[in-house]
């Protein structure tokens, strides 16, 4: 089994010596660099699986190093070890450097050892996943050649793949509430480090985390009900506008959305309620808004438009972005579980597949309008309970 390697980058010799002593008994190999230039020497000549870097260094700051590592060595797990405690520096490192963890100096030895081991474990798990995907691709090529002679085996494999697809959709839908919990608690923890924390904002962060936990609880309860094959159709009256307002508020935890995205929200007054499961509607909205934000990552103009309307006895939800758009040849495939336009490791394709499944479960429909380079509009139409219109006769 390959020995994994951790690279530590810091321009202070005393820091490097302390970390060298701390990490010398670990099972992985540790390398130490005093600058970004020296770090790249190691990266080009060695297999580096985890990199830990300071932010403030003279020749190349830590953020520039992390961005280079992300582009050239995207599989390397990135950590920051810094004495910068302000929230802007932390958020900048997390968003621009796409780091796994931000560790503050002075560090706790046991905590640092644990975090590095977790980063090593994360790399190993991701590498195992990459290996399995390569094996699966090769296996699929063999299946295509032998489809006529191996019909029974192929059917068995497809059955297992279907089970895996639904399991992946469950995991995908758990991700948004987990992000809410993690983001709310991280910012709350940062606020608590102040001598005079802003209690109002602290309560707001904790409330976001609490709502995420409640959403998780509802999703898990639904999974358990499904596993026991009990009543799957328990519904309540849902106010689409209220769910939209809440979820758009949740996305303000993302600095890109909060500060860089121009938001146009036009929610129709007196919109009728629909019958359904609010956690499913929340997941549907989360997926579409998250896709819109991701699509605008490299766009000079970032404008998100969210509208609701009553259209022919259906509630219409329209979400538009000014992102990169979808090529015409891809439009027919965007709802496929295995299709994504996002880079490897960032998207699974399960979001839109999950949205389509939920919309169709409500006898609704989803349409997409897009052109490459001109943005995308998704329109979801959900039927309103017939009782709402019974007085029109």
C-alpha positions in Angstrom: 0.0 0.0 0.0 1.3 3.4 -0.9 2.5 5.7 1.9 0.6 8.9 1.8 2.5 12.2 2.0 1.6 15.5 3.8 3.3 18.7 2.7 3.6 21.6 5.3 4.3 25.1 4.0 5.3 28.0 6.4 7.9 30.7 6.2 8.7 30.6 9.9 11.4 28.0 10.8 10.2 27.7 14.4 6.7 26.7 13.2 8.1 24.1 10.8 10.4 22.7 13.5 7.4 22.4 15.9 5.3 20.6 13.3 8.2 18.3 12.3 8.4 17.1 15.9 4.6 16.8 16.2 4.1 14.8 13.0 7.3 12.6 13.0 5.6 9.6 14.6 2.6 9.6 12.2 2.1 6.7 9.8 2.2 9.1 6.8 5.3 10.8 5.3 5.8 14.5 6.1 7.6 17.0 4.0 8.3 20.7 4.9 8.7 23.8 2.7 9.5 27.4 3.6 7.9 29.1 0.6 5.4 28.6 -2.2 8.2 28.1 -4.6 9.8 25.3 -2.5 6.3 23.8 -2.1 5.9 23.5 -5.9 9.3 21.8 -6.1 7.9 19.1 -3.9 4.5 19.0 -5.7 6.3 18.5 -9.1 8.6 15.8 -7.8 6.5 14.0 -5.2 3.0 12.6 -4.9 1.5 15.0 -2.4 -1.9 13.9 -0.9 -2.5 16.6 1.7 -1.1 20.2 1.8 -1.1 22.4 4.9 -0.2 26.0 4.3 0.1 29.3 6.1 -1.6 32.3 4.5 0.9 35.1 5.0 4.1 34.3 3.1 6.4 36.7 1.3 7.0 35.3 -2.2 3.6 33.6 -2.7 0.8 34.0 -0.3 -1.2 30.9 0.9 -4.3 31.7 -1.1 -2.3 32.0 -4.4 -0.6 28.7 -3.6 -4.0 27.0 -2.8 -5.5 28.2 -6.1 -2.5 26.8 -8.0 -2.7 23.5 -6.2 -6.5 23.3 -6.8 -6.0 23.8 -10.6 -2.9 21.6 -11.1 -3.5 19.0 -8.4 -7.2 19.0 -7.7 -7.1 15.6 -5.9 -4.8 17.0 -3.1 -6.7 17.8 0.1 -6.0 21.4 1.1 -5.8 22.7 4.7 -4.9 26.2 6.1 -2.9 26.7 9.3 -2.9 30.5 10.0 -2.8 33.1 12.7 -5.4 35.2 10.9 -8.5 35.1 13.0 -10.8 37.6 11.2 -13.8 36.2 9.4 -13.0 37.7 6.0 -9.7 35.9 5.9 -11.3 32.6 6.9 -14.2 33.0 4.3 -11.7 34.0 1.6 -9.6 30.9 2.3 -12.6 28.6 2.3 -14.2 30.1 -0.9 -11.2 31.0 -3.0 -8.9 28.2 -1.8 -11.6 25.6 -1.5 -10.0 24.2 1.7 -11.1 21.2 3.7 -10.4 22.8 7.1 -9.1 26.2 8.5 -6.9 25.7 11.6 -6.0 28.7 13.8 -2.6 29.3 15.3 -1.7 28.6 18.0 -3.0 25.1 17.5 -3.8 22.3 19.8 -1.5 19.4 19.1 -4.1 16.6 19.5 -6.7 18.5 17.4 -4.2 19.2 14.6 -3.1 15.5 14.6 -6.7 14.4 14.3 -7.6 16.9 11.5 -4.6 15.8 9.4 -5.5 12.1 9.9 -9.1 12.9 8.8 -7.7 14.7 5.7 -5.6 11.6 5.0 -8.7 9.4 5.4 -10.7 11.7 3.1 -8.0 11.5 0.4 -8.0 7.7 0.7 -11.8 7.5 0.4 -11.9 9.8 -2.6 -9.1 7.8 -4.3 -11.0 4.6 -3.6 -14.1 6.2 -5.2 -12.1 7.3 -8.3 -10.7 3.8 -8.7 -14.1 2.3 -8.4 -15.5 4.7 -11.0 -12.7 3.7 -13.4 -13.4 0.1 -12.8 -17.1 0.8 -13.4 -16.4 2.5 -16.7 -14.3 -0.4 -17.9 -17.0 -2.8 -16.7 -19.6 -0.9 -18.7 -17.5 -1.1 -21.8 -17.3 -4.9 -21.4 -21.0 -5.1 -20.8 -21.8 -3.3 -24.1 -19.7 -5.8 -26.0 -21.3 -8.8 -24.3 -24.9 -7.6 -24.0 -26.3 -10.3 -26.2 -24.5 -13.2 -24.5 -24.9 -11.9 -21.0 -28.5 -10.7 -20.8 -29.2 -12.2 -17.4 -26.0 -10.7 -15.8 -26.8 -7.3 -17.3 -30.3 -7.2 -15.9 -28.9 -8.1 -12.4 -26.3 -5.3 -12.7 -28.9 -2.7 -13.9 -31.0 -3.7 -10.9 -28.1 -3.0 -8.5 -27.4 0.2 -10.3 -31.0 1.4 -9.8 -30.7 0.8 -6.1 -27.4 2.7 -6.1 -29.0 5.6 -7.9 -31.8 6.1 -5.3 -29.2 5.8 -2.5 -27.2 8.5 -4.2 -30.3 10.7 -4.6 -30.9 10.4 -0.8 -27.3 11.4 -0.1 -27.6 14.3 -2.5 -30.7 15.7 -0.8 -29.1 15.4 2.7 -26.3 17.7 1.5 -28.1 21.0 1.6 -29.4 20.8 5.2 -25.9 19.6 6.2 -24.4 22.7 4.6 -26.8 24.8 6.6 -25.9 23.2 9.9 -22.1 23.3 9.1 -22.2 26.9 7.9 -24.4 28.2 10.8 -22.2 26.5 13.4 -18.9 27.6 11.9 -20.0 31.2 11.8 -21.4 31.0 15.3 -18.2 29.5 16.5 -16.3 32.3 14.9 -18.5 34.9 16.6 -18.0 33.3 20.0 -14.3 34.0 19.7 -15.0 37.7 20.0 -15.0 39.3 23.5 -18.4 40.9 22.8 -20.2 38.6 20.4 -23.3 40.0 18.5 -26.0 37.9 20.2 -28.6 38.8 17.6 -26.5 37.4 14.7 -25.3 34.5 16.9 -28.9 33.5 17.5 -29.6 33.8 13.7 -26.7 31.4 12.9 -27.9 28.9 15.5 -31.4 29.2 14.2 -30.2 28.3 10.6 -28.3 25.3 12.0 -31.4 24.3 14.0 -33.6 24.5 10.8 -31.1 22.4 8.9 -31.2 19.8 11.7 -35.0 19.7 11.6 -34.9 19.3 7.8 -32.5 16.4 8.2 -34.8 14.8 10.7 -37.8 15.1 8.3 -35.8 13.6 5.4 -34.6 10.7 7.6 -38.1 10.1 8.9 -39.3 10.0 5.2 -36.6 7.4 4.4 -37.6 5.3 7.4 -41.2 5.4 6.4 -40.3 4.4 2.8 -38.2 1.5 4.2 -41.1 0.3 6.2 -43.5 0.8 3.2 -46.0 2.7 5.3 -48.1 5.6 4.0 -45.9 7.6 1.6 -48.5 10.2 0.8 -49.0 12.2 4.0 -49.4 15.8 2.9 -50.2 19.3 4.2 -51.0 22.6 2.7 -47.8 24.4 1.5 -47.2 28.1 1.0 -44.6 28.1 -1.9 -43.8 31.8 -1.3 -42.9 31.2 2.3 -40.6 28.3 1.5 -38.9 30.3 -1.2 -38.3 33.3 1.2 -36.8 31.0 3.8 -34.5 29.1 1.4 -33.3 32.3 -0.3 -32.4 33.6 3.2 -30.5 30.4 3.8 -28.3 30.9 0.7 -27.1 34.2 2.3 -24.6 32.0 4.2 -22.8 31.8 0.9 -20.7 35.0 0.5 -20.8 34.7 -3.3 -24.6 34.7 -3.3 -24.9 37.4 -0.6 -22.4 39.9 -2.1 -21.9 39.1 -5.8 -25.3 37.9 -7.1 -27.9 40.5 -8.1 -31.2 39.1 -6.9 -34.7 39.8 -8.4 -37.5 38.2 -6.4 -41.1 38.6 -7.6 -43.5 36.5 -5.7 -47.2 36.7 -6.6 -49.6 37.9 -3.9 -52.4 35.6 -2.8 -50.7 32.5 -4.4 -52.8 29.4 -3.7 -51.4 26.7 -1.5 -50.6 23.3 -2.8 -50.9 19.9 -1.1 -47.7 18.1 -0.5 -44.6 17.5 1.6 -42.8 20.7 2.5 -39.4 19.1 2.8 -39.7 17.8 -0.8 -40.6 21.2 -2.1 -37.6 22.7 -0.1 -35.3 20.2 -1.7 -36.6 21.0 -5.2 -36.1 24.7 -4.6 -32.6 24.2 -3.1 -31.4 22.2 -6.0 -32.6 24.7 -8.6 -31.2 27.7 -6.8 -27.9 26.0 -6.1 -27.6 25.0 -9.8 -28.3 28.6 -10.8 -25.6 30.0 -8.4 -23.1 27.4 -9.6 -23.8 28.2 -13.3 -22.9 31.9 -12.8 -19.5 31.1 -11.1 -17.5 32.5 -14.1 -20.1 34.9 -15.5 -19.2 38.6 -15.3 -22.9 39.4 -14.7 -24.5 37.4 -11.9 -28.3 37.9 -11.8 -30.7 35.5 -10.2 -34.4 35.9 -10.9 -37.0 34.0 -8.9 -40.8 34.4 -9.7 -44.0 32.7 -8.7 -47.3 32.9 -10.7 -50.7 31.3 -10.8 -50.9 29.8 -14.4 -53.9 27.8 -15.5 -54.7 26.4 -12.1 -51.0 25.5 -11.4 -48.5 27.3 -9.2 -45.5 28.2 -11.5 -42.0 28.6 -10.0 -39.6 30.3 -12.4 -35.8 30.4 -11.6 -33.5 32.2 -14.1 -29.8 32.8 -14.1 -27.3 34.6 -16.3 -24.8 31.8 -16.2 -23.0 29.9 -19.0 -26.2 28.2 -20.3 -26.7 24.7 -21.6 -25.7 23.6 -25.1 -28.6 22.6 -27.3 -27.4 19.1 -27.7 -27.3 18.6 -23.9 -30.9 19.9 -23.2 -32.5 16.5 -23.8 -30.1 14.9 -21.3 -30.0 17.3 -18.3 -32.5 15.3 -16.2 -30.6 12.0 -16.6 -29.1 10.8 -13.3 -25.6 10.5 -14.7 -25.4 13.8 -16.6 -23.7 16.9 -15.3 -22.0 19.9 -16.9 -20.0 20.6 -13.7 -16.3 19.7 -13.3 -15.4 16.3 -12.0 -15.8 16.2 -8.3 -18.2 19.1 -8.1 -21.4 17.7 -9.6 -23.1 14.4 -9.8 -26.1 15.2 -12.1 -28.4 13.8 -9.4 -29.8 17.3 -8.5 -32.0 17.8 -11.6 -32.8 14.1 -11.8 -34.1 14.3 -8.2 -36.1 17.5 -9.0 -37.8 15.9 -12.0 -38.7 12.8 -9.9 -40.3 15.0 -7.2 -42.1 17.2 -9.7 -43.6 14.3 -11.5 -44.7 12.7 -8.2 -46.9 15.8 -7.8 -48.3 15.4 -11.4 -46.5 18.5 -12.3 -44.0 19.3 -15.0 -40.6 21.0 -15.4 -39.4 22.9 -18.4 -36.0 24.4 -19.3 -35.1 27.2 -21.7 -31.4 27.8 -22.3 -28.8 28.9 -24.8 -25.1 28.5 -24.5 -23.6 31.6 -23.0 -27.0 33.3 -22.4 -28.3 31.8 -19.1 -31.0 29.3 -18.2 -34.6 29.4 -17.0 -36.3 26.5 -15.2 -40.0 26.6 -14.8 -41.8 24.2 -12.5 -45.6 23.9 -12.5 -47.4 22.2 -9.7 -51.2 21.6 -9.7 -53.2 23.4 -7.1 -55.7 21.4 -5.1 -59.0 21.3 -7.0 -60.9 22.5 -3.9 -59.3 25.9 -4.3 -61.3 26.4 -7.6 -64.6 24.8 -6.7 -66.4 28.2 -6.3 -65.7 29.1 -9.9 -68.4 26.9 -11.3 
